[in-house]
Amino acid sequence: MNILKKFKVAIIIASIGIVSFTSYAFVDNYFEVSKNLDIFATLYREVNMYYVDETKPGELIQKGIDAMLESLDPYTNYISESDIEDYRYMTTGQYGGVGSLIRKKGEYVVITDPYENYPAFKAGLRAGDLILEVDGKSVKGKETDEISKILKGQPGTTLKLLIKREGDKENIEKSVTREEIKISSVPYHGMLNDEIGYIQLTGFTEDAGQDVKKALVDLKEKNNIKGLVFDLRRNPGGLLNEAVNISNLFVDRGQEIVNTKGKVKEWEKSYKALNSAVDLQIPIVVLVNSGSASASEIVSGSLQDLDRAVILGQRTFGKGLVQTTRNLTYNSKLKVTTAKYYIPSGRCIQALDYSNRNDDGSVGKVPDSLITKFKTKAGRIVYDGGGIKPDITTEVKRYSKIVISLDNKMLLFDYATKYRLEHAAIAPAKSFKLSEKEYNYFTEWLGDKEYDYTTQSEQMMKDLKETASKEKYYANITSEYEALKAKMMHNKKEDLVTFKDEIKEMLELEIASRYYYQNGRTENSFRFDYEVNKAIELLKDNKKYNSILVGTYKEEAAVEKKN
């Protein structure tokens, strides 16, 4: 870029600065704003004109924007024109593509979960298919996000995939026509037993309220439903109005679900249920965990505050901030935090205070001394300052190192692919189990596979050695250390026996998904899903369920433990 072009860029930026600060004229400190915009524009001009090497103006601005917004909170983001498609998918659940999850495997990317009845599925692609080429071009060495962008595109357009499939000697060419992919926010609903229904909600995209309503009505019309498990685990949230619509399914018209308060008066709003409820009586257990955030916390928190449901699981994430999208020039957008939300009891469950940073720039949690007590509609005590605390708290399920290693190395995945080639059909997903003989086949197949790992005990031994060496004690305990280390060294064959139950669980999930896809994975998980089974147990015990809602129940232990 020559001096004249650089000067033109600087003039444009300066003009933007002038226009921007005049739009801030209504702000009391507009002089401070305009002064700093002028400083930024002149600095940007000088750098572009005089820096020793050629600069990239777009990248400089992008870094400046990112650094500025990073000083606020993680939810205030600049969305460039090139990222609009990803943003649209986050808010609508729609995109143009082939409808499949993919994952990196070695130097290629592999199909892991083709969505049922979408293009990849229709074209006959299967989990385990390795993508070698797209439209005649090798994709060797490309990352998952690169392949994802290639597979996405205008609905109606066609691409050709060259794949390598386990069990076939020759590579296979598949022609896939992209479609408008709409991933339902309710990927699964069904009956857990004769009386208890289940609805899984994975996001609060457009029409999520309608999706949940359809699922609820379907369960009620087809079954003698007497209780509902509403699963919000790992649901990161989304659109606030959809959270209100979903809460409204269980509470009646006129009830306030949430209100927002911000610096600008126009963001101070009360969101009330606008429609008649679908069901005001059915007992509900809402499942949550640390991945349940934002809109998930509005729904679970409001149902808790109104004593309409029992919350079960782990404390939620603690995001009580509201974002609004503002249009910028050149088809870009700003997603900016404009308010905090408050649920019916009056509490805000925001966990981190971004307005007060530590000296090192980190953000601390709201201190215990500032946490405030609130009351539900029935007078139960609840608290703000750190997510929704469940009425019944369960432990986080932690998998053994061997299971994590088998998953990371894709050995569970690969064996499921092999199993699918060798078995034309399996039992229904809800009841499918591997026999002892089949599990033994799996362990034999692992014989020449690499999946080593370090257990927590071994890591502690390693840390002990390093610390003892630094403090000059190791020489005196060497023999004892080595003897203990030898006893604690894991044996992979023994671990395959010790942790057989959880290895089988994960393997059965993977195999079930080969035959019954995402629904099969969900249905197979019910057999060993501790929270789901705890919820079923609670919904069968009316006395305990009601005692929780009126505040007379005392949890037997601080945490309900998994078996």
GILIN-V506875 format. One record per helix or strand. SS is the DSSP state (2 for helix, 1 for strand). FROM is the first residue (numbers start at 1). TO is the last residue. If there is no record, write none. Layout:
ss=(SS;SS)
from=(FROM;FROM)
to=(TO;TO)
//
This chain:
ss=(2;2;2;1;2;1;1;1;2;1;1;2;1;1;1;1;1;1;2;1;1;2;1;2;1;1;2;1;1;1;1;1;2;1;1;1;2;2;2;2;2;2;2;2;2;1)
from=(3;30;57;77;81;94;100;108;119;130;137;144;158;172;179;188;196;204;208;227;238;240;256;265;269;283;295;310;321;333;352;363;368;373;381;392;401;411;436;456;474;492;500;530;542;560)
to=(23;50;70;79;92;97;105;114;122;134;138;151;164;177;182;191;200;204;222;231;238;248;261;267;272;288;305;313;327;343;357;365;370;375;383;394;408;422;448;470;488;498;525;540;550;560)
//
